Amino acid sequence: MLHNEKHPLAGQTVTLTADLPNAGMGPHEFVVEDYWDRVSGVSWMYSDGNFAAMIYGVRSGVQGLPLDNEVLYGKVGAFGHLVHVSEIQEG
């Protein structure tokens, strides 16, 4: 696990700027669960076979997101998504 502490927004609803599969074009209300590595036990880069992590990997490459582990897991409606912290709208 890379993050020892919960993300400060864990359990809160935030606004995402990202366009997401199964959710359409942003903005979206996103309920933050926590950092992906705290939820899954591994980095998103090593989450072989996990659908949300695979979609995030493709999306991060296409959209030029930072290649790091500042990645959160949460939900838009009923669907789980991985998002980079930079995709959270401030304020």
Residue pairs with C-beta under 8 A, 6 or more apart in sequence:
1 37
1 38
1 41
2 35
2 37
2 43
2 69
3 35
3 37
3 38
3 69
6 34
6 35
6 38
7 32
7 34
7 35
7 38
7 72
7 85
9 32
9 72
9 88
10 32
10 33
10 34
11 31
11 32
11 33
12 31
12 32
13 29
13 30
13 31
13 32
14 29
14 30
14 32
14 88
14 89
15 27
15 28
15 29
15 30
15 88
15 89
16 26
16 27
16 28
16 29
16 30
16 76
16 83
16 87
16 88
16 89
17 26
17 27
17 87
17 88
17 89
18 26
18 28
18 59
18 63
18 83
18 87
19 25
19 26
20 26
20 28
20 59
20 76
20 81
20 83
21 55
21 59
22 76
22 79
22 81
23 76
23 77
23 79
23 81
27 89
28 76
29 76
30 74
30 75
30 76
30 81
30 83
30 88
31 74
31 75
31 76
32 72
32 73
32 74
33 39
33 72
33 73
33 74
33 75
34 72
34 73
35 69
35 70
35 71
35 72
35 73
36 43
36 44
36 47
36 53
36 69
36 71
36 72
36 73
36 82
37 43
37 44
37 69
37 71
39 73
40 47
40 50
40 53
40 73
43 69
44 53
44 56
44 57
44 69
44 71
44 82
45 57
45 69
47 53
47 54
52 73
52 80
52 81
52 82
53 82
55 81
55 82
56 71
56 81
56 82
56 83
59 65
60 67
60 84
65 84
65 86
65 87
66 84
66 86
70 84
70 85
70 86
71 82
71 83
71 84
71 85
72 82
72 83
72 84
72 85
72 88
73 80
73 81
73 82
74 80
74 81
74 83
75 81
